Amino acid sequence: MEALDVLAAFGATGQVGLLYPGARLPEVVAVYGMPWDIGRIDRGHRWPHLYSYGDVEFVVCRCRIITSVMVQSWRGTVELPSQAQSGEVIALPARLTFAQVADALVAAKCKWERLKPIEGQCGLRTLPQRVDFTFVTDDGPEPVLHDAGTWAHEHDCMPAAAADAAFADDFPPEQAD
């Protein structure tokens, strides 16, 4: 498995393994084990909440549905959840250029469009999945991948009382600060 292949598949499908907007957290946890608890999106509210498996971060709403997925690649490696060993991640080299990612997306038959560049970065968006790839432009002669992520998944979230009843055990438990 190569990081470029995983990221091209992410662009084409909106999925990194079992992680995608709309996936149910209990089903993901059954395969990957408990995610790392990064923390609350809003300090005053338990939900939505940010978790990760290695460098694959994802936001979960109170009804335990994944609403967005982001892959961090700025460190030069990408740690991905292992389907072979629950709770483990595999690290892959991932210092990828704009040209490499664009070529991999074309090879995966994934359409994409350039995003309007801003100072220090450029990007592309896959179609129709709308995965945005962001590249830094001040880290060498070619733009280098910083991250890739989906847009927020819209869904009808259950009311707070219904979520409290459905997940009375506060699954997954929140880490203490």
N, C-alpha and C positions, 0 to 999 in steps of 0.2 A: 504494500500500500504506500502510495506517495501522497504528500500533502496537496500537490497540485491536482491530482485526480479527485481527492476528497472535496477540495474547494470548487472544482469545476462541476462536480455532481451537486454540490450545494447550490451553486448558481442555477443549474438546470432544473432542480427539483424543489429547492427550498428546504431540503433536509440534510442534516448531518447525522447519519445513522438513524436512530429512532427519534431524534430531536427535530421538531418542526412546529411552526405555529399551528395550534389546534390539537396537538398531541396531548394525551392525558398523563399527568405526572405519575400516578400509581403504576401505569403500564410501563413507563420508562424505568422507574425505580425497580420494578420486578426483574429487569434485565441488567441494568447498569449498577444497581445498588443505590445507596443514598447519595444525593449530590452534595457538593460543598456549598455551604450556606454563606453567600457573600453578604447578604443583608437586605434590609428594607429599602424600597425605592423612596418612600417618604417615611422619615423617622417616626412620625406620629401614627402610622398605620401599618399593621402586620402585612397587608396585601396592597398592591402587588409586591412580589419578593424576587430578588435576584439570586440565582443559583448557578453552579457550573460543574462541569466535568472537565477538569484541566482547563484548556483555553477556550472551550465552548461554553459561553455564558448564555443563560436563558432566563426570561422573565415569566413568572407564573402568577396567575390571578387567584382570587380566593376560591374559585371553583376548581382549582388544581389543573387548569388548562394552560399550556405553554402559549404565550402570546407573542414572543419574539425570540430570535436566536441570533447570537453574534459570535463570530470566531475571531479571536485576537491572534494576530500573527506578527506583531511588531518586535517581538523578542528574537526572531530568527528561527524559532522552532514553534511547532503547534502540537499541543498535547490534546489527544482525542480520546473519548471513552472507548474502552476495549469491550467488544462483545464477547470475547473469549473468556475474560476474567472479570467478574463483577467487582466494581470498586476500583479497578485499575485503569490507568491511562497509558497510551503509547505516545512517545515523543517522535515527531518527524521534523527533519530540517525544512524550513519554509521561508527562506529569503527569496521571495518571488517578485518578478518584475511585471509591469503592466503588460508588456508584450507576451510574456509566458502565460499569464492568466487569460488574456484575450485569445491567444492561440488555443489554449486548452478548452475554453468555452466554445469556440468554433468547432473544434474536434468533437465536442460533446453535443453538437447540433443545437447549441443554446444561443438564441438571439440576445444581443445586448446593445445598449446605447451609451454614448459618452455622457457624463454629467458635466455641468458647467464647472470649470476649474475655479478654485479659490486660491488665495496665496498659500503656498506651501503644500498644496495637495491637488490631486485630480481623482476622478473616479469613473466608474461605469456601473450601470444598472442592468441586470438580466431581465429578460422578458419571456414569458409573462409573470415569472415568479417574484420579480421586484426585490432581488437580493442586491444590495449595494456593496461594491468593492471600493474601498478607499485606499489611495496610494499617496505616500509622501514624496514630494518632488525635490526636497533639499537634502537627500541622503545618498548622493552619488549621481552618476550621469543618467541613470534611468529611474523613473518612478518605481518605488518599492511598496509592496502590499503592506498595509498597516492593519486592516481588519476587513471583515465582510459580515453583513448582517441583513436580516429580514426587516420588513416594516412590521408594525404592530398588527396583530391579528384581531379583527373585530368579531365579537361574538356576544350573545346574550348571556351575561354572567348572572349566576343565581344571586338572589338577595343574601345579604350577610347572615341573616338568621337561618336560612336554608343551608348555607355553607357550613355554619357552626354545627348544625344538626347532622349533615352528611359527613363531616370530618371532625367528629367530637374528640378524637385523639390528637387534634391539631397537627395532623400529618402534613408534611414532615415537620418534626419539632424544630423550633427556632433555636439557633446557637445563642448562648449567653454572651453578652459583650465583655 
